[in-house]
Amino acid sequence: MNTDVKANALPKSAVKKTDKKAAKKEKTVVEPTFESIYNAMCKKAYHAKFPSVFIATQITLKGSLECRPLYVKVEDKVAEVAPYEYNNASFYIDADTDVFAQVLNGKKSFYEALAEGFIELNGDPKKAVLLIKALF
């Protein structure tokens, strides 16, 4: 007869709760680097619900980076994010890298950064509002 008992054995329900809490605590912090911001935008776009209209924006990060662009394109409610320029976008976002990372981390609202001049929009305001509402 086997009488070995695991010392750290927890009920399955306790393990699930612990895993969920650990996942929340391990929230990824977005660093003010192109790769970190790009990855965060990919995650945001994957989880967002978009309208059925075509929207394309180029986001140019400036400040501590050398003006590197990425784009978000929404077509048929599906988003595509890529680390390239997008010609003829519906609107353009120019953003300070450090502040944009704060927005992605939830430390500053997109609208607050816009009002303070750290983020600038140029182009179709209606499509900008649709995309911003979906992502932020």
N, CA, C and O atoms as CSV, one atom per row, in Angstrom:
chain,resi,resn,atom,element,x,y,z
A,1,MET,N,N,0.841,-1.165,0.000
A,1,MET,CA,C,0.000,0.000,0.000
A,1,MET,C,C,0.893,1.238,0.000
A,1,MET,O,O,1.850,1.321,0.770
A,2,ASN,N,N,0.577,2.193,-0.863
A,2,ASN,CA,C,1.366,3.407,-0.997
A,2,ASN,C,C,0.774,4.481,-0.096
A,2,ASN,O,O,-0.381,4.869,-0.269
A,3,THR,N,N,1.552,4.960,0.856
A,3,THR,CA,C,1.063,5.973,1.799
A,3,THR,C,C,1.757,7.316,1.614
A,3,THR,O,O,1.645,8.193,2.470
A,4,ASP,N,N,2.472,7.485,0.505
A,4,ASP,CA,C,3.154,8.763,0.247
A,4,ASP,C,C,2.119,9.856,-0.014
A,4,ASP,O,O,1.176,9.651,-0.778
A,5,VAL,N,N,2.292,10.997,0.608
A,5,VAL,CA,C,1.415,12.143,0.415
A,5,VAL,C,C,2.291,13.335,0.055
A,5,VAL,O,O,3.320,13.584,0.684
A,6,LYS,N,N,1.865,14.060,-0.963
A,6,LYS,CA,C,2.625,15.258,-1.336
A,6,LYS,C,C,2.372,16.341,-0.300
A,6,LYS,O,O,1.228,16.662,0.019
A,7,ALA,N,N,3.448,16.893,0.213
A,7,ALA,CA,C,3.338,17.901,1.268
A,7,ALA,C,C,2.659,19.174,0.775
A,7,ALA,O,O,1.931,19.814,1.534
A,8,ASN,N,N,2.883,19.550,-0.476
A,8,ASN,CA,C,2.333,20.799,-0.994
A,8,ASN,C,C,1.084,20.600,-1.835
A,8,ASN,O,O,0.724,21.479,-2.618
A,9,ALA,N,N,0.428,19.484,-1.692
A,9,ALA,CA,C,-0.761,19.224,-2.503
A,9,ALA,C,C,-1.885,20.166,-2.099
A,9,ALA,O,O,-2.187,20.325,-0.916
A,10,LEU,N,N,-2.496,20.784,-3.094
A,10,LEU,CA,C,-3.622,21.691,-2.876
A,10,LEU,C,C,-4.824,21.150,-3.622
A,10,LEU,O,O,-4.673,20.464,-4.633
A,11,PRO,N,N,-6.007,21.448,-3.138
A,11,PRO,CA,C,-7.188,21.069,-3.908
A,11,PRO,C,C,-7.146,21.743,-5.273
A,11,PRO,O,O,-6.602,22.839,-5.408
A,12,LYS,N,N,-7.721,21.091,-6.289
A,12,LYS,CA,C,-7.699,21.637,-7.642
A,12,LYS,C,C,-8.273,23.045,-7.700
A,12,LYS,O,O,-7.749,23.893,-8.422
A,13,SER,N,N,-9.337,23.307,-6.955
A,13,SER,CA,C,-9.937,24.641,-6.979
A,13,SER,C,C,-8.969,25.691,-6.443
A,13,SER,O,O,-8.952,26.820,-6.931
A,14,ALA,N,N,-8.177,25.338,-5.462
A,14,ALA,CA,C,-7.204,26.280,-4.907
A,14,ALA,C,C,-6.090,26.556,-5.915
A,14,ALA,O,O,-5.593,27.678,-6.007
A,15,VAL,N,N,-5.704,25.530,-6.667
A,15,VAL,CA,C,-4.661,25.704,-7.668
A,15,VAL,C,C,-5.141,26.647,-8.758
A,15,VAL,O,O,-4.393,27.529,-9.178
A,16,LYS,N,N,-6.367,26.479,-9.221
A,16,LYS,CA,C,-6.895,27.342,-10.262
A,16,LYS,C,C,-6.941,28.793,-9.803
A,16,LYS,O,O,-6.569,29.694,-10.554
A,17,LYS,N,N,-7.398,29.026,-8.570
A,17,LYS,CA,C,-7.462,30.389,-8.050
A,17,LYS,C,C,-6.067,30.983,-7.928
A,17,LYS,O,O,-5.862,32.155,-8.241
A,18,THR,N,N,-5.116,30.191,-7.480
A,18,THR,CA,C,-3.748,30.655,-7.333
A,18,THR,C,C,-3.166,31.006,-8.697
A,18,THR,O,O,-2.491,32.026,-8.834
A,19,ASP,N,N,-3.417,30.175,-9.707
A,19,ASP,CA,C,-2.909,30.442,-11.047
A,19,ASP,C,C,-3.476,31.745,-11.606
A,19,ASP,O,O,-2.746,32.517,-12.228
A,20,LYS,N,N,-4.766,31.998,-11.395
A,20,LYS,CA,C,-5.387,33.219,-11.894
A,20,LYS,C,C,-4.794,34.438,-11.212
A,20,LYS,O,O,-4.525,35.449,-11.861
A,21,LYS,N,N,-4.589,34.346,-9.893
A,21,LYS,CA,C,-3.998,35.470,-9.171
A,21,LYS,C,C,-2.575,35.719,-9.637
A,21,LYS,O,O,-2.161,36.868,-9.795
A,22,ALA,N,N,-1.824,34.647,-9.857
A,22,ALA,CA,C,-0.444,34.797,-10.319
A,22,ALA,C,C,-0.406,35.427,-11.708
A,22,ALA,O,O,0.463,36.250,-11.994
A,23,ALA,N,N,-1.342,35.045,-12.565
A,23,ALA,CA,C,-1.387,35.611,-13.914
A,23,ALA,C,C,-1.671,37.110,-13.867
A,23,ALA,O,O,-1.093,37.880,-14.635
A,24,LYS,N,N,-2.560,37.522,-12.964
A,24,LYS,CA,C,-2.850,38.952,-12.844
A,24,LYS,C,C,-1.628,39.705,-12.331
A,24,LYS,O,O,-1.328,40.801,-12.804
A,25,LYS,N,N,-0.918,39.113,-11.355
A,25,LYS,CA,C,0.250,39.774,-10.793
A,25,LYS,C,C,1.392,39.841,-11.805
A,25,LYS,O,O,2.200,40.769,-11.766
A,26,GLU,N,N,1.462,38.857,-12.716
A,26,GLU,CA,C,2.535,38.807,-13.694
A,26,GLU,C,C,2.216,39.627,-14.939
A,26,GLU,O,O,2.752,39.352,-16.013
A,27,LYS,N,N,1.367,40.610,-14.811
A,27,LYS,CA,C,0.997,41.458,-15.941
A,27,LYS,C,C,2.269,42.046,-16.547
A,27,LYS,O,O,3.117,42.591,-15.841
A,28,THR,N,N,2.380,41.928,-17.837
A,28,THR,CA,C,3.553,42.402,-18.544
A,28,THR,C,C,3.610,43.920,-18.520
A,28,THR,O,O,2.636,44.598,-18.848
A,29,VAL,N,N,4.743,44.430,-18.135
A,29,VAL,CA,C,4.953,45.873,-18.122
A,29,VAL,C,C,5.524,46.260,-19.477
A,29,VAL,O,O,6.509,45.683,-19.939
A,30,VAL,N,N,4.895,47.240,-20.104
A,30,VAL,CA,C,5.349,47.712,-21.409
A,30,VAL,C,C,6.492,48.693,-21.192
A,30,VAL,O,O,6.337,49.721,-20.533
A,31,GLU,N,N,7.627,48.356,-21.755
A,31,GLU,CA,C,8.805,49.216,-21.666
A,31,GLU,C,C,8.775,50.218,-22.819
A,31,GLU,O,O,8.151,49.946,-23.845
A,32,PRO,N,N,9.427,51.356,-22.679
A,32,PRO,CA,C,9.453,52.335,-23.774
A,32,PRO,C,C,10.458,51.953,-24.865
A,32,PRO,O,O,11.352,52.726,-25.207
A,33,THR,N,N,10.286,50.741,-25.400
A,33,THR,CA,C,11.094,50.273,-26.518
A,33,THR,C,C,10.148,49.895,-27.649
A,33,THR,O,O,8.979,49.590,-27.411
A,34,PHE,N,N,10.641,49.915,-28.854
A,34,PHE,CA,C,9.787,49.598,-30.000
A,34,PHE,C,C,9.226,48.180,-29.879
A,34,PHE,O,O,8.027,47.973,-30.062
A,35,GLU,N,N,10.068,47.224,-29.579
A,35,GLU,CA,C,9.628,45.829,-29.495
A,35,GLU,C,C,8.555,45.630,-28.433
A,35,GLU,O,O,7.566,44.938,-28.679
A,36,SER,N,N,8.732,46.218,-27.271
A,36,SER,CA,C,7.764,46.081,-26.189
A,36,SER,C,C,6.429,46.734,-26.558
A,36,SER,O,O,5.368,46.164,-26.304
A,37,ILE,N,N,6.480,47.911,-27.149
A,37,ILE,CA,C,5.255,48.607,-27.557
A,37,ILE,C,C,4.566,47.847,-28.685
A,37,ILE,O,O,3.343,47.702,-28.684
A,38,TYR,N,N,5.346,47.367,-29.640
A,38,TYR,CA,C,4.781,46.591,-30.749
A,38,TYR,C,C,4.070,45.338,-30.222
A,38,TYR,O,O,2.947,45.045,-30.632
A,39,ASN,N,N,4.710,44.611,-29.331
A,39,ASN,CA,C,4.098,43.406,-28.758
A,39,ASN,C,C,2.824,43.737,-27.982
A,39,ASN,O,O,1.843,42.998,-28.057
A,40,ALA,N,N,2.835,44.835,-27.243
A,40,ALA,CA,C,1.651,45.245,-26.483
A,40,ALA,C,C,0.506,45.620,-27.420
A,40,ALA,O,O,-0.649,45.298,-27.142
A,41,MET,N,N,0.813,46.293,-28.521
A,41,MET,CA,C,-0.221,46.648,-29.492
A,41,MET,C,C,-0.795,45.402,-30.157
A,41,MET,O,O,-1.995,45.340,-30.422
A,42,CYS,N,N,0.041,44.422,-30.424
A,42,CYS,CA,C,-0.438,43.151,-30.987
A,42,CYS,C,C,-1.426,42.491,-30.032
A,42,CYS,O,O,-2.479,42.017,-30.459
A,43,LYS,N,N,-1.097,42.458,-28.746
A,43,LYS,CA,C,-1.993,41.859,-27.748
A,43,LYS,C,C,-3.301,42.638,-27.644
A,43,LYS,O,O,-4.381,42.048,-27.601
A,44,LYS,N,N,-3.198,43.969,-27.604
A,44,LYS,CA,C,-4.405,44.799,-27.515
A,44,LYS,C,C,-5.303,44.571,-28.724
A,44,LYS,O,O,-6.517,44.423,-28.583
A,45,ALA,N,N,-4.709,44.543,-29.902
A,45,ALA,CA,C,-5.490,44.361,-31.133
A,45,ALA,C,C,-6.135,42.979,-31.163
A,45,ALA,O,O,-7.257,42.832,-31.648
A,46,TYR,N,N,-5.452,41.986,-30.659
A,46,TYR,CA,C,-5.987,40.621,-30.642
A,46,TYR,C,C,-7.233,40.522,-29.760
A,46,TYR,O,O,-8.173,39.803,-30.099
A,47,HIS,N,N,-7.247,41.233,-28.641
A,47,HIS,CA,C,-8.344,41.137,-27.673
A,47,HIS,C,C,-9.447,42.176,-27.891
A,47,HIS,O,O,-10.510,42.072,-27.279
A,48,ALA,N,N,-9.221,43.158,-28.734
A,48,ALA,CA,C,-10.200,44.236,-28.924
A,48,ALA,C,C,-11.328,43.802,-29.857
A,48,ALA,O,O,-11.176,42.895,-30.675
A,49,LYS,N,N,-12.463,44.482,-29.705
A,49,LYS,CA,C,-13.605,44.276,-30.595
A,49,LYS,C,C,-13.726,45.513,-31.467
A,49,LYS,O,O,-13.898,46.625,-30.969
A,50,PHE,N,N,-13.633,45.307,-32.770
A,50,PHE,CA,C,-13.590,46.410,-33.713
A,50,PHE,C,C,-14.894,46.531,-34.488
A,50,PHE,O,O,-15.625,45.554,-34.649
A,51,PRO,N,N,-15.179,47.746,-34.970
A,51,PRO,CA,C,-16.345,47.925,-35.844
A,51,PRO,C,C,-16.058,47.305,-37.218
A,51,PRO,O,O,-14.921,46.938,-37.512
A,52,SER,N,N,-17.079,47.194,-38.040
A,52,SER,CA,C,-16.914,46.547,-39.344
A,52,SER,C,C,-16.379,47.479,-40.432
A,52,SER,O,O,-16.248,47.062,-41.583
A,53,VAL,N,N,-16.071,48.717,-40.094
A,53,VAL,CA,C,-15.529,49.650,-41.087
A,53,VAL,C,C,-14.011,49.457,-41.230
A,53,VAL,O,O,-13.337,49.009,-40.303
A,54,PHE,N,N,-13.499,49.805,-42.409
A,54,PHE,CA,C,-12.059,49.736,-42.651
A,54,PHE,C,C,-11.383,50.909,-41.947
A,54,PHE,O,O,-11.781,52.062,-42.113
A,55,ILE,N,N,-10.364,50.599,-41.166
A,55,ILE,CA,C,-9.586,51.628,-40.466
A,55,ILE,C,C,-8.117,51.239,-40.580
A,55,ILE,O,O,-7.759,50.075,-40.401
A,56,ALA,N,N,-7.283,52.203,-40.875
A,56,ALA,CA,C,-5.841,51.964,-40.888
A,56,ALA,C,C,-5.158,53.173,-40.283
A,56,ALA,O,O,-5.469,54.314,-40.623
A,57,THR,N,N,-4.230,52.914,-39.387
A,57,THR,CA,C,-3.459,54.008,-38.799
A,57,THR,C,C,-1.992,53.633,-38.758
A,57,THR,O,O,-1.626,52.470,-38.589
A,58,GLN,N,N,-1.180,54.631,-38.916
A,58,GLN,CA,C,0.251,54.460,-38.703
A,58,GLN,C,C,0.589,55.157,-37.402
A,58,GLN,O,O,0.225,56.315,-37.195
A,59,ILE,N,N,1.279,54.459,-36.535
A,59,ILE,CA,C,1.723,55.033,-35.267
A,59,ILE,C,C,3.230,55.230,-35.372
A,59,ILE,O,O,3.981,54.271,-35.549
A,60,THR,N,N,3.658,56.471,-35.263
A,60,THR,CA,C,5.085,56.763,-35.311
A,60,THR,C,C,5.539,57.117,-33.908
A,60,THR,O,O,5.075,58.093,-33.318
A,61,LEU,N,N,6.444,56.319,-33.388
A,61,LEU,CA,C,6.978,56.534,-32.045
A,61,LEU,C,C,8.212,57.400,-32.149
A,61,LEU,O,O,9.124,57.123,-32.928
A,62,LYS,N,N,8.227,58.450,-31.357
A,62,LYS,CA,C,9.371,59.355,-31.388
A,62,LYS,C,C,9.794,59.685,-29.969
A,62,LYS,O,O,9.129,59.296,-29.009
A,63,GLY,N,N,10.875,60.385,-29.843
A,63,GLY,CA,C,11.395,60.709,-28.516
A,63,GLY,C,C,12.653,59.912,-28.278
A,63,GLY,O,O,13.696,60.205,-28.863
A,64,SER,N,N,12.569,58.897,-27.419
A,64,SER,CA,C,13.754,58.110,-27.101
A,64,SER,C,C,14.092,57.103,-28.204
A,64,SER,O,O,15.133,56.449,-28.142
A,65,LEU,N,N,13.223,56.972,-29.211
A,65,LEU,CA,C,13.496,56.092,-30.350
A,65,LEU,C,C,13.690,56.933,-31.603
A,65,LEU,O,O,13.369,58.121,-31.615
A,66,GLU,N,N,14.210,56.321,-32.648
A,66,GLU,CA,C,14.448,57.020,-33.899
A,66,GLU,C,C,13.218,56.980,-34.804
A,66,GLU,O,O,13.277,56.377,-35.875
A,67,CYS,N,N,12.130,57.589,-34.418
A,67,CYS,CA,C,10.910,57.697,-35.232
A,67,CYS,C,C,10.574,56.411,-35.974
A,67,CYS,O,O,10.563,56.389,-37.205
A,68,ARG,N,N,10.304,55.359,-35.249
A,68,ARG,CA,C,9.976,54.075,-35.867
A,68,ARG,C,C,8.462,53.917,-35.971
A,68,ARG,O,O,7.747,54.150,-34.997
A,69,PRO,N,N,7.973,53.523,-37.140
A,69,PRO,CA,C,6.524,53.367,-37.324
A,69,PRO,C,C,6.043,51.929,-37.143
A,69,PRO,O,O,6.806,50.973,-37.280
A,70,LEU,N,N,4.778,51.810,-36.836
A,70,LEU,CA,C,4.068,50.540,-36.895
A,70,LEU,C,C,2.663,50.887,-37.336
A,70,LEU,O,O,2.254,52.045,-37.247
A,71,TYR,N,N,1.918,49.903,-37.809
A,71,TYR,CA,C,0.559,50.223,-38.211
A,71,TYR,C,C,-0.426,49.226,-37.651
A,71,TYR,O,O,-0.092,48.085,-37.331
A,72,VAL,N,N,-1.667,49.706,-37.542
A,72,VAL,CA,C,-2.800,48.874,-37.157
A,72,VAL,C,C,-3.833,49.050,-38.260
A,72,VAL,O,O,-4.266,50.163,-38.556
A,73,LYS,N,N,-4.217,47.937,-38.859
A,73,LYS,CA,C,-5.225,47.957,-39.917
A,73,LYS,C,C,-6.369,47.046,-39.494
A,73,LYS,O,O,-6.146,45.907,-39.084
A,74,VAL,N,N,-7.602,47.555,-39.596
A,74,VAL,CA,C,-8.785,46.781,-39.249
A,74,VAL,C,C,-9.626,46.623,-40.506
A,74,VAL,O,O,-9.991,47.600,-41.161
A,75,GLU,N,N,-9.923,45.375,-40.824
A,75,GLU,CA,C,-10.756,45.069,-41.983
A,75,GLU,C,C,-11.632,43.877,-41.622
A,75,GLU,O,O,-11.130,42.846,-41.174
A,76,ASP,N,N,-12.932,44.013,-41.816
A,76,ASP,CA,C,-13.893,42.957,-41.460
A,76,ASP,C,C,-13.770,42.563,-39.990
A,76,ASP,O,O,-13.835,41.380,-39.652
A,77,LYS,N,N,-13.593,43.553,-39.119
A,77,LYS,CA,C,-13.512,43.394,-37.665
A,77,LYS,C,C,-12.260,42.647,-37.189
A,77,LYS,O,O,-12.178,42.256,-36.024
A,78,VAL,N,N,-11.297,42.449,-38.074
A,78,VAL,CA,C,-10.061,41.752,-37.725
A,78,VAL,C,C,-8.904,42.730,-37.869
A,78,VAL,O,O,-8.789,43.432,-38.874
A,79,ALA,N,N,-8.047,42.767,-36.853
A,79,ALA,CA,C,-6.921,43.710,-36.857
A,79,ALA,C,C,-5.634,43.028,-37.280
A,79,ALA,O,O,-5.401,41.849,-37.014
A,80,GLU,N,N,-4.816,43.811,-37.943
A,80,GLU,CA,C,-3.467,43.391,-38.308
A,80,GLU,C,C,-2.525,44.466,-37.786
A,80,GLU,O,O,-2.758,45.657,-37.998
A,81,VAL,N,N,-1.479,44.055,-37.115
A,81,VAL,CA,C,-0.470,44.988,-36.605
A,81,VAL,C,C,0.858,44.577,-37.222
A,81,VAL,O,O,1.217,43.400,-37.208
A,82,ALA,N,N,1.585,45.545,-37.762
A,82,ALA,CA,C,2.874,45.234,-38.382
A,82,ALA,C,C,3.850,46.378,-38.142
A,82,ALA,O,O,3.437,47.529,-38.004
A,83,PRO,N,N,5.142,46.067,-38.091
A,83,PRO,CA,C,6.161,47.085,-37.799
A,83,PRO,C,C,6.658,47.824,-39.044
A,83,PRO,O,O,7.860,47.885,-39.306
A,84,TYR,N,N,5.723,48.376,-39.798
A,84,TYR,CA,C,6.065,49.069,-41.036
A,84,TYR,C,C,5.277,50.362,-41.156
A,84,TYR,O,O,4.363,50.626,-40.375
A,85,GLU,N,N,5.650,51.175,-42.161
A,85,GLU,CA,C,4.868,52.361,-42.508
A,85,GLU,C,C,3.607,51.899,-43.235
A,85,GLU,O,O,3.594,50.840,-43.862
A,86,TYR,N,N,2.556,52.698,-43.145
A,86,TYR,CA,C,1.326,52.400,-43.872
A,86,TYR,C,C,0.968,53.623,-44.689
A,86,TYR,O,O,0.610,54.661,-44.131
A,87,ASN,N,N,1.059,53.513,-45.991
A,87,ASN,CA,C,0.720,54.633,-46.873
A,87,ASN,C,C,-0.790,54.769,-46.982
A,87,ASN,O,O,-1.508,53.769,-47.017
A,88,ASN,N,N,-1.265,55.988,-47.035
A,88,ASN,CA,C,-2.689,56.294,-47.172
A,88,ASN,C,C,-3.527,55.761,-46.012
A,88,ASN,O,O,-4.607,55.211,-46.225
A,89,ALA,N,N,-3.042,55.919,-44.813
A,89,ALA,CA,C,-3.791,55.514,-43.622
A,89,ALA,C,C,-4.987,56.440,-43.416
A,89,ALA,O,O,-4.990,57.576,-43.890
A,90,SER,N,N,-5.992,55.952,-42.714
A,90,SER,CA,C,-7.169,56.768,-42.391
A,90,SER,C,C,-6.761,57.953,-41.519
A,90,SER,O,O,-7.281,59.059,-41.666
A,91,PHE,N,N,-5.827,57.701,-40.615
A,91,PHE,CA,C,-5.290,58.750,-39.756
A,91,PHE,C,C,-3.926,58.313,-39.264
A,91,PHE,O,O,-3.564,57.140,-39.365
A,92,TYR,N,N,-3.177,59.253,-38.736
A,92,TYR,CA,C,-1.822,58.999,-38.265
A,92,TYR,C,C,-1.710,59.411,-36.802
A,92,TYR,O,O,-2.293,60.406,-36.372
A,93,ILE,N,N,-0.957,58.631,-36.058
A,93,ILE,CA,C,-0.680,58.942,-34.652
A,93,ILE,C,C,0.828,59.146,-34.521
A,93,ILE,O,O,1.610,58.273,-34.896
A,94,ASP,N,N,1.228,60.285,-33.997
A,94,ASP,CA,C,2.619,60.532,-33.628
A,94,ASP,C,C,2.634,60.571,-32.107
A,94,ASP,O,O,1.901,61.345,-31.491
A,95,ALA,N,N,3.473,59.734,-31.503
A,95,ALA,CA,C,3.446,59.624,-30.043
A,95,ALA,C,C,4.838,59.585,-29.453
A,95,ALA,O,O,5.753,58.983,-30.015
A,96,ASP,N,N,4.983,60.232,-28.316
A,96,ASP,CA,C,6.198,60.138,-27.526
A,96,ASP,C,C,6.287,58.714,-26.987
A,96,ASP,O,O,5.336,58.214,-26.386
A,97,THR,N,N,7.414,58.068,-27.199
A,97,THR,CA,C,7.593,56.671,-26.826
A,97,THR,C,C,7.330,56.421,-25.345
A,97,THR,O,O,6.612,55.486,-24.992
A,98,ASP,N,N,7.902,57.242,-24.486
A,98,ASP,CA,C,7.753,57.043,-23.038
A,98,ASP,C,C,6.298,57.182,-22.604
A,98,ASP,O,O,5.806,56.384,-21.807
A,99,VAL,N,N,5.623,58.179,-23.121
A,99,VAL,CA,C,4.224,58.419,-22.746
A,99,VAL,C,C,3.321,57.332,-23.332
A,99,VAL,O,O,2.379,56.893,-22.672
A,100,PHE,N,N,3.597,56.894,-24.559
A,100,PHE,CA,C,2.785,55.841,-25.159
A,100,PHE,C,C,2.911,54.550,-24.350
A,100,PHE,O,O,1.932,53.819,-24.197
A,101,ALA,N,N,4.099,54.266,-23.836
A,101,ALA,CA,C,4.282,53.099,-22.960
A,101,ALA,C,C,3.452,53.273,-21.686
A,101,ALA,O,O,2.870,52.304,-21.198
A,102,GLN,N,N,3.388,54.483,-21.143
A,102,GLN,CA,C,2.557,54.744,-19.963
A,102,GLN,C,C,1.084,54.507,-20.275
A,102,GLN,O,O,0.353,53.967,-19.445
A,103,VAL,N,N,0.645,54.906,-21.461
A,103,VAL,CA,C,-0.745,54.683,-21.873
A,103,VAL,C,C,-1.020,53.178,-21.942
A,103,VAL,O,O,-2.045,52.712,-21.445
A,104,LEU,N,N,-0.117,52.427,-22.549
A,104,LEU,CA,C,-0.298,50.983,-22.667
A,104,LEU,C,C,-0.254,50.276,-21.312
A,104,LEU,O,O,-0.858,49.218,-21.140
A,105,ASN,N,N,0.461,50.863,-20.356
A,105,ASN,CA,C,0.524,50.305,-18.998
A,105,ASN,C,C,-0.654,50.739,-18.133
A,105,ASN,O,O,-0.794,50.272,-17.002
A,106,GLY,N,N,-1.499,51.626,-18.648
A,106,GLY,CA,C,-2.636,52.106,-17.882
A,106,GLY,C,C,-2.287,53.193,-16.878
A,106,GLY,O,O,-3.099,53.517,-16.012
A,107,LYS,N,N,-1.102,53.756,-16.981
A,107,LYS,CA,C,-0.667,54.817,-16.069
A,107,LYS,C,C,-1.174,56.193,-16.501
A,107,LYS,O,O,-1.245,57.121,-15.695
A,108,LYS,N,N,-1.526,56.314,-17.787
A,108,LYS,CA,C,-2.019,57.579,-18.334
A,108,LYS,C,C,-3.058,57.217,-19.382
A,108,LYS,O,O,-2.905,56.226,-20.096
A,109,SER,N,N,-4.116,58.017,-19.477
A,109,SER,CA,C,-5.133,57.729,-20.485
A,109,SER,C,C,-4.680,58.275,-21.840
A,109,SER,O,O,-3.915,59.236,-21.915
A,110,PHE,N,N,-5.166,57.646,-22.896
A,110,PHE,CA,C,-4.844,58.095,-24.245
A,110,PHE,C,C,-5.276,59.550,-24.428
A,110,PHE,O,O,-4.544,60.362,-24.992
A,111,TYR,N,N,-6.470,59.860,-23.944
A,111,TYR,CA,C,-7.023,61.211,-24.111
A,111,TYR,C,C,-6.224,62.251,-23.317
A,111,TYR,O,O,-6.059,63.383,-23.771
A,112,GLU,N,N,-5.737,61.878,-22.159
A,112,GLU,CA,C,-4.905,62.774,-21.356
A,112,GLU,C,C,-3.590,63.070,-22.097
A,112,GLU,O,O,-3.150,64.218,-22.159
A,113,ALA,N,N,-2.972,62.027,-22.652
A,113,ALA,CA,C,-1.731,62.211,-23.408
A,113,ALA,C,C,-1.977,63.062,-24.653
A,113,ALA,O,O,-1.119,63.850,-25.050
A,114,LEU,N,N,-3.134,62.903,-25.258
A,114,LEU,CA,C,-3.509,63.695,-26.425
A,114,LEU,C,C,-3.670,65.165,-26.032
A,114,LEU,O,O,-3.164,66.056,-26.713
A,115,ALA,N,N,-4.370,65.406,-24.943
A,115,ALA,CA,C,-4.603,66.776,-24.477
A,115,ALA,C,C,-3.298,67.470,-24.076
A,115,ALA,O,O,-3.162,68.682,-24.240
A,116,GLU,N,N,-2.347,66.705,-23.552
A,116,GLU,CA,C,-1.068,67.276,-23.125
A,116,GLU,C,C,-0.081,67.442,-24.275
A,116,GLU,O,O,1.001,67.998,-24.084
A,117,GLY,N,N,-0.441,66.966,-25.468
A,117,GLY,CA,C,0.424,67.122,-26.626
A,117,GLY,C,C,1.469,66.032,-26.806
A,117,GLY,O,O,2.322,66.147,-27.686
A,118,PHE,N,N,1.429,64.977,-25.999
A,118,PHE,CA,C,2.388,63.881,-26.145
A,118,PHE,C,C,1.985,62.936,-27.272
A,118,PHE,O,O,2.814,62.194,-27.798
A,119,ILE,N,N,0.711,62.970,-27.636
A,119,ILE,CA,C,0.194,62.208,-28.763
A,119,ILE,C,C,-0.508,63.193,-29.686
A,119,ILE,O,O,-1.280,64.039,-29.236
A,120,GLU,N,N,-0.235,63.077,-30.977
A,120,GLU,CA,C,-0.868,63.934,-31.973
A,120,GLU,C,C,-1.598,63.057,-32.982
A,120,GLU,O,O,-1.095,62.004,-33.376
A,121,LEU,N,N,-2.787,63.492,-33.401
A,121,LEU,CA,C,-3.573,62.792,-34.411
A,121,LEU,C,C,-3.681,63.667,-35.638
A,121,LEU,O,O,-3.810,64.887,-35.538
A,122,ASN,N,N,-3.627,63.032,-36.806
A,122,ASN,CA,C,-3.767,63.760,-38.056
A,122,ASN,C,C,-4.528,62.868,-39.028
A,122,ASN,O,O,-4.076,61.766,-39.339
A,123,GLY,N,N,-5.673,63.331,-39.510
A,123,GLY,CA,C,-6.451,62.542,-40.454
A,123,GLY,C,C,-7.915,62.484,-40.068
A,123,GLY,O,O,-8.436,63.426,-39.471
A,124,ASP,N,N,-8.576,61.408,-40.396
A,124,ASP,CA,C,-10.009,61.223,-40.197
A,124,ASP,C,C,-10.348,61.057,-38.709
A,124,ASP,O,O,-10.059,60.009,-38.132
A,125,PRO,N,N,-10.957,62.072,-38.080
A,125,PRO,CA,C,-11.235,61.995,-36.646
A,125,PRO,C,C,-12.270,60.928,-36.276
A,125,PRO,O,O,-12.192,60.346,-35.194
A,126,LYS,N,N,-13.234,60.667,-37.157
A,126,LYS,CA,C,-14.253,59.653,-36.850
A,126,LYS,C,C,-13.636,58.268,-36.756
A,126,LYS,O,O,-13.948,57.506,-35.841
A,127,LYS,N,N,-12.766,57.942,-37.693
A,127,LYS,CA,C,-12.111,56.634,-37.655
A,127,LYS,C,C,-11.119,56.551,-36.497
A,127,LYS,O,O,-10.926,55.486,-35.911
A,128,ALA,N,N,-10.493,57.679,-36.174
A,128,ALA,CA,C,-9.567,57.700,-35.035
A,128,ALA,C,C,-10.309,57.369,-33.747
A,128,ALA,O,O,-9.824,56.585,-32.930
A,129,VAL,N,N,-11.486,57.966,-33.564
A,129,VAL,CA,C,-12.268,57.702,-32.355
A,129,VAL,C,C,-12.680,56.239,-32.290
A,129,VAL,O,O,-12.612,55.631,-31.222
A,130,LEU,N,N,-13.103,55.662,-33.406
A,130,LEU,CA,C,-13.505,54.245,-33.426
A,130,LEU,C,C,-12.362,53.338,-33.007
A,130,LEU,O,O,-12.553,52.424,-32.205
A,131,LEU,N,N,-11.180,53.586,-33.543
A,131,LEU,CA,C,-10.035,52.732,-33.214
A,131,LEU,C,C,-9.568,52.947,-31.781
A,131,LEU,O,O,-9.253,51.988,-31.076
A,132,ILE,N,N,-9.524,54.195,-31.354
A,132,ILE,CA,C,-9.068,54.497,-29.999
A,132,ILE,C,C,-10.007,53.887,-28.966
A,132,ILE,O,O,-9.554,53.344,-27.959
A,133,LYS,N,N,-11.309,53.973,-29.209
A,133,LYS,CA,C,-12.277,53.362,-28.285
A,133,LYS,C,C,-12.081,51.852,-28.206
A,133,LYS,O,O,-12.191,51.271,-27.126
A,134,ALA,N,N,-11.795,51.220,-29.322
A,134,ALA,CA,C,-11.613,49.773,-29.340
A,134,ALA,C,C,-10.326,49.342,-28.641
A,134,ALA,O,O,-10.301,48.319,-27.957
A,135,LEU,N,N,-9.267,50.117,-28.812
A,135,LEU,CA,C,-7.964,49.718,-28.268
A,135,LEU,C,C,-7.671,50.227,-26.861
A,135,LEU,O,O,-7.020,49.546,-26.070
A,136,PHE,N,N,-8.155,51.428,-26.556
A,136,PHE,CA,C,-7.767,52.031,-25.291
A,136,PHE,C,C,-8.976,52.262,-24.402
A,136,PHE,O,O,-8.835,52.767,-23.288
